[in-house]
């Protein structure tokens, strides 16, 4: 979770032509599957694609990231450029000690990752839904680990099945010789 301290500010209200005081407050943000899901629900397009997002789309995502129960309705106007840099660094942070070796380059166009696909992966790998509130990069690390471990288990099963087949072939061959039959 990212906590942004927003300093007290004096703002001019155009409607009343007066200055209003905004006290300091702390804004709590999470870059999580829940945030992505909220944003995709509003924009009806995938968030995790490599195309540039407009300033308004990024602002909408920052708003979707807010987990503070109560905050000023004009929060967007209260955020500084420095706040946005801090948020961007938080979004890009790894948030995990796990490292992965060099991955093969994907061939062709991969599938589009949406919130629903990530939820599917969570179900497929029995990842509890409480992880939907984890930092998204940490959740992706867990999903990758589950996929790697699951692939290794599948490989072991195939080898066991192969050895079982070899044993059965040998046993059948022995029985054919004993009975003097061809099959």
C-alpha positions, 0 to 999 in steps of 0.5 A, spaced: 500 500 500 502 506 498 500 512 503 501 519 500 501 525 504 497 531 501 499 537 504 494 543 506 492 547 500 488 554 499 484 553 493 480 558 489 472 556 488 470 559 482 463 558 483 463 562 490 469 567 488 472 565 495 478 562 497 477 555 501 482 551 505 483 544 504 486 541 510 492 536 510 490 528 509 493 522 507 491 518 501 492 510 501 492 507 494 493 500 492 495 498 485 491 491 485 487 487 481 481 490 484 483 497 482 484 494 475 478 491 475 474 498 477 478 501 471 476 496 466 469 496 468 469 504 467 473 504 461 471 497 458 477 496 455 484 492 457 488 496 462 494 492 462 496 493 454 502 496 452 498 502 448 499 509 452 493 512 456 491 519 456 492 523 462 484 522 464 485 515 463 491 515 468 488 520 473 482 515 473 486 509 474 489 513 480 482 514 483 480 507 482 487 505 486 484 509 492 482 505 498 482 511 503 474 510 506 473 518 506 477 523 501 476 530 498 471 529 492 476 534 488 482 529 490 484 530 483 486 537 483 489 536 490 495 531 487 501 534 485 506 532 479 510 529 484 505 525 487 504 522 480 511 520 480 511 517 486 504 513 484 508 511 477 514 508 481 509 504 486 506 501 480 512 499 476 515 497 483 517 489 483 514 488 490 517 481 491 524 478 492 522 473 487 527 473 481 526 469 474 531 467 469 531 470 462 524 468 459 523 466 452 521 472 447 513 471 446 512 469 439 506 473 435 500 476 439 499 473 446 492 473 449 490 480 452 490 480 459 484 483 463 482 483 470 477 477 468 483 473 465 487 474 472 481 472 476 481 465 472 488 464 473 487 465 480 482 460 480 486 455 476 492 455 481 487 455 487 490 462 489 485 465 494 481 471 492 484 475 498 490 476 493 486 480 489 488 486 494 496 485 493 500 489 489 499 487 482 506 485 480 506 481 486 500 477 484 503 476 477 509 473 481 505 468 484 501 466 478 508 465 474 511 461 480 504 457 480 505 456 473 512 454 473 511 449 479 504 446 475 508 445 469 514 441 472 509 437 476 505 435 469 512 433 466 513 429 472 507 425 471 508 424 464 515 421 466 511 417 471 506 415 466 512 413 460 515 409 465 509 405 467 508 404 460 515 401 459 514 396 465 507 394 462 510 393 455 516 389 458 510 385 462 506 384 456 512 381 452 514 376 458 507 374 458 507 373 450 514 369 451 511 364 457 505 363 453 508 363 446 503 367 443 503 373 438 499 378 442 
